[in-house]
Amino acid sequence: MTRVLGVDGGNTKTLAVVADGDGQVLASGRSGCGDIYGAASPEAALDAIAEAAAPTLDGPIDAAAFSLAGADWPEDFVFLERELRARLPLPGPVVIVNDSLGALRAGSPDWTGIALVAGTGNAVGARHGDGRIFHLGFWPDGAGGWHLAGEGLRAVYRAELGIGPATVLTERALALYDAPDPIAMLHEFTRRGGRPRADRDRFAPLVLDAAEDGDAVAAAIVAAQGKVLGEQGRVCAHRVGLPLDGARVVLAGGVFNHASDVLADTAMAELPGADAVRRVAPPVVGALLLGFDRLGVDVDIEGGLAPWAASASIT
């Protein structure tokens, strides 16, 4: 029986899934940050990947594919393959791609097009049909849940200080964090031993909600983030010679899974003629498909949106 391991490693979580040649999911695992740049150390990220994969290794693995945040520069791919083979029983082919390209495969049957991934951070890349790819892990501008939440909270602080316009984000932030006023909330986020970064991320969906409800401040924040994502997608397409007209654009990640269309609409405005593909199977399914592609096996993965792949938060 053919068994393929697929792993999606991000900053919020790492998912691992094994499926057979019929597309049936046999086992899955989950752990924390699998980004060699985002974890406490590269070794911590590798340990998280191995931890997620552990429940799936009760049989031989014919091929493995890893869609990873932190697979950014050429030396990263060499390092990741060497270290993953050292930690996991992977005698067969190993495919490692940037997480933007794993997300692209999840929503693009021929693995061509552009991927705009907005999760904790932003992962953007493109692949041409001739195999050319382009992605960056270190874009000069960020546009994920971390950035949406941060800009939303900054707007609350500006409004409180009288250097920015009033916004419904204020009352929504105070309610979310059970704070008496914005300065007390700022204290909680900046004092020694205060709220952790993950608490800030929780504000991202409320910024999207407020933008959808018509709050001008929130709408401007979301539109700015969408423009960043669209511009980055356009750069990637240009770098691989991919025409925008008719190009498939996979919009993935927890932020794009929000019900609001504001972020998606502003991103796509930067990609005239391209076709948006939204709410696709999660990136771990893209990793599985890349593993089967490597073996030359055409398969439909069972339960592309199954509960085991769901994110516990917007990021």
C-alpha positions in Angstrom: 0.0 0.0 0.0 1.4 3.4 -1.0 1.8 5.8 2.0 2.6 9.5 1.6 3.4 11.9 4.4 2.4 15.5 4.0 3.4 18.2 6.4 2.4 21.9 6.7 4.6 23.8 9.1 3.7 27.3 10.1 4.2 29.7 13.0 0.9 28.9 14.7 0.9 25.2 14.1 2.4 22.2 12.3 0.1 19.6 10.8 1.2 16.1 9.5 -1.0 13.7 7.6 -0.4 10.3 6.0 -2.7 9.1 3.2 -2.8 6.0 1.1 -3.0 5.7 -2.7 -6.8 5.9 -2.6 -6.6 9.2 -0.9 -7.8 7.9 2.5 -6.3 9.7 5.5 -4.7 7.1 7.7 -3.2 9.2 10.6 -2.5 12.8 11.5 -0.6 14.8 14.1 -0.3 18.3 15.3 2.3 20.4 17.1 3.6 24.0 17.4 5.7 26.3 15.4 7.6 24.5 12.5 9.2 27.7 11.1 13.0 27.5 11.5 13.0 31.4 11.6 10.0 31.8 13.8 10.6 29.1 16.5 12.9 29.6 19.5 15.6 27.9 17.4 15.9 25.9 14.1 16.2 22.8 16.3 12.9 23.6 18.1 11.2 23.9 14.7 12.5 20.6 13.6 11.5 19.0 16.8 7.9 20.4 16.3 7.8 18.9 12.8 9.0 15.5 14.1 6.5 15.7 16.9 3.6 16.3 14.5 4.8 13.5 12.2 5.3 10.9 15.0 1.7 9.6 15.0 1.8 9.1 11.3 4.9 6.9 11.2 3.4 3.5 12.1 4.2 2.2 8.7 6.7 2.8 5.8 6.6 6.1 4.0 7.0 6.0 0.3 7.3 9.7 -0.2 7.1 12.8 2.0 6.4 16.4 1.1 6.9 19.4 3.5 5.3 22.8 2.9 7.1 25.0 5.3 7.2 28.5 6.5 11.0 29.1 6.8 11.8 27.3 3.6 13.0 30.5 2.1 16.6 30.6 0.9 18.6 27.9 -1.0 20.6 26.9 2.1 17.3 26.4 4.0 16.3 23.6 1.7 19.6 21.8 2.1 19.5 22.2 5.8 15.8 21.1 6.1 16.2 18.0 4.0 19.3 16.9 5.8 17.9 17.4 9.2 14.4 16.0 8.5 16.0 12.8 7.0 18.1 12.5 10.2 15.0 12.8 12.4 12.4 10.8 10.4 12.4 7.5 8.6 12.2 8.8 5.1 13.9 6.4 2.7 12.0 7.6 -0.4 11.7 10.9 -2.2 11.4 14.1 -0.1 9.9 17.2 -1.4 10.4 20.5 0.4 8.6 23.7 -0.7 7.9 27.1 0.7 4.5 27.2 2.4 3.1 29.5 -0.4 3.7 26.8 -3.0 2.1 24.1 -0.8 -0.9 26.3 -0.5 -0.9 26.8 -4.3 -0.9 23.1 -5.0 -3.9 22.7 -2.6 -6.0 25.0 -4.8 -4.4 24.5 -8.2 -4.7 21.1 -9.9 -1.8 21.8 -12.3 0.3 23.6 -9.6 0.5 26.9 -11.6 -0.6 30.3 -10.6 -0.2 32.6 -7.6 -0.7 31.9 -3.9 -1.5 34.7 -1.5 -1.4 33.2 2.0 -2.4 35.3 5.0 -2.0 33.4 8.2 0.0 34.6 11.2 2.2 36.3 8.5 2.1 36.5 4.7 3.5 33.9 2.3 3.3 34.8 -1.3 4.7 32.9 -4.3 4.0 31.9 -7.9 4.7 29.0 -10.2 4.8 28.9 -14.0 3.8 25.9 -15.9 7.4 25.4 -17.0 8.4 24.9 -13.4 9.8 28.4 -12.7 9.0 29.6 -9.1 9.4 32.7 -7.1 8.7 33.4 -3.5 10.2 35.4 -0.6 10.0 34.6 3.1 11.2 38.1 4.0 9.0 40.6 2.2 9.7 44.2 3.2 6.0 44.6 4.1 3.9 42.2 6.2 0.2 41.4 5.7 -1.0 38.6 7.9 -3.1 38.3 11.1 -0.2 39.6 13.2 -0.1 42.7 11.1 -3.8 43.3 10.9 -4.1 42.9 14.7 -1.2 45.2 15.3 -2.5 48.0 13.0 -5.9 47.6 14.6 -4.5 48.1 18.1 -2.4 51.0 17.0 -5.5 52.7 15.7 -7.1 52.2 19.1 -4.1 53.8 20.9 -4.0 56.7 18.4 -7.7 57.4 18.9 -7.3 57.4 22.7 -4.4 59.9 22.4 -6.3 62.2 20.0 -3.9 61.7 17.1 -6.1 59.4 15.1 -9.8 59.2 14.3 -12.4 57.5 16.5 -13.1 53.9 15.6 -15.4 51.0 16.8 -12.2 49.1 17.2 -11.8 50.7 20.6 -14.9 49.2 22.2 -14.3 45.9 20.5 -10.7 45.7 21.7 -11.6 46.7 25.3 -14.3 44.0 25.4 -12.0 41.3 23.9 -9.1 42.0 26.3 -11.3 43.0 29.3 -9.5 46.3 29.7 -10.9 49.4 31.3 -9.3 51.8 28.8 -6.8 51.8 25.9 -3.8 52.9 28.0 -4.4 50.1 30.5 -4.6 47.7 27.5 -1.3 49.1 26.1 0.3 48.5 29.5 -0.8 44.9 29.4 0.8 44.4 26.0 4.0 46.2 26.6 4.9 45.7 30.3 7.4 43.1 31.4 5.6 39.8 31.8 2.5 41.1 30.1 0.3 39.5 27.5 2.0 37.2 25.0 2.1 37.9 21.3 -0.6 35.3 20.6 -3.0 37.4 22.5 -2.5 40.3 20.1 -3.2 38.0 17.1 -6.7 37.4 18.5 -7.7 40.9 17.4 -7.3 40.2 13.7 -10.8 38.8 13.1 -12.4 41.7 14.9 -10.5 44.2 12.6 -12.0 42.3 9.6 -15.4 42.3 11.2 -15.3 46.1 11.7 -14.1 46.6 8.1 -17.1 44.5 6.9 -19.4 46.6 9.1 -18.2 49.8 7.5 -15.8 51.3 10.1 -13.6 53.6 8.0 -10.5 53.1 10.1 -10.7 49.3 10.0 -11.6 49.3 6.3 -8.5 51.4 5.6 -6.3 49.0 7.5 -7.7 45.9 5.7 -7.5 47.6 2.3 -3.8 48.5 2.9 -3.0 44.9 3.9 -4.9 43.6 0.8 -2.9 46.0 -1.4 0.4 44.6 0.0 -0.7 41.0 -0.7 -1.8 41.8 -4.2 1.4 43.7 -5.0 3.5 40.9 -3.8 1.5 38.4 -5.9 2.0 40.6 -9.0 5.7 40.7 -8.4 5.9 36.9 -8.1 3.9 36.5 -11.3 6.2 38.9 -13.1 9.3 37.1 -11.8 8.3 33.8 -13.3 6.8 35.3 -16.5 3.2 34.3 -15.6 0.6 36.5 -17.4 -2.1 37.8 -15.0 -4.9 37.4 -17.4 -6.6 34.1 -16.5 -4.0 33.2 -13.8 -5.3 31.3 -10.9 -4.8 33.1 -7.6 -5.2 30.9 -4.5 -6.2 32.9 -1.4 -5.3 30.8 1.6 -4.7 31.0 5.3 -6.8 31.7 8.3 -7.3 35.4 7.5 -8.7 34.7 4.0 -11.0 32.1 5.6 -12.8 34.9 7.4 -16.3 35.7 6.0 -15.3 39.3 5.0 -14.5 39.9 1.4 -12.7 43.2 1.9 -9.1 41.8 2.1 -9.7 39.5 -0.9 -11.3 42.2 -3.0 -8.5 44.7 -2.4 -5.8 42.1 -3.1 -7.4 41.0 -6.3 -7.7 44.6 -7.4 -3.9 44.5 -7.8 -4.1 41.5 -10.1 -6.4 42.5 -13.0 -7.6 39.7 -15.1 -6.6 36.9 -12.6 -9.2 34.5 -11.1 -9.5 34.2 -7.4 -9.8 30.7 -5.8 -10.9 30.9 -2.2 -11.6 28.5 0.7 -9.7 25.7 -0.9 -8.4 22.6 0.9 -5.8 23.4 3.6 -2.1 23.6 2.7 -1.3 20.2 4.3 -3.5 18.7 1.5 -1.3 20.5 -1.0 1.8 18.9 0.7 0.2 15.5 0.4 -0.6 16.1 -3.3 3.0 17.1 -4.0 4.1 13.8 -2.4 1.8 11.8 -4.7 2.9 13.9 -7.7 6.4 12.9 -7.0 5.4 9.3 -7.2 3.3 9.8 -10.3 0.1 8.9 -8.5 -3.1 10.8 -9.3 -5.2 10.9 -6.1 -8.1 12.8 -4.6 -7.5 13.3 -0.9 -10.4 12.2 1.3 -11.9 15.0 3.3 -9.9 18.0 1.9 -11.6 20.2 4.5 -11.7 17.6 7.3 -11.8 18.5 11.0 -8.2 17.4 11.5 -7.0 20.2 9.3 -9.0 23.0 10.8 -7.3 25.9 12.5 -8.2 26.8 16.0 -7.9 30.5 15.2 -7.9 32.9 12.4 -4.1 32.7 12.2 
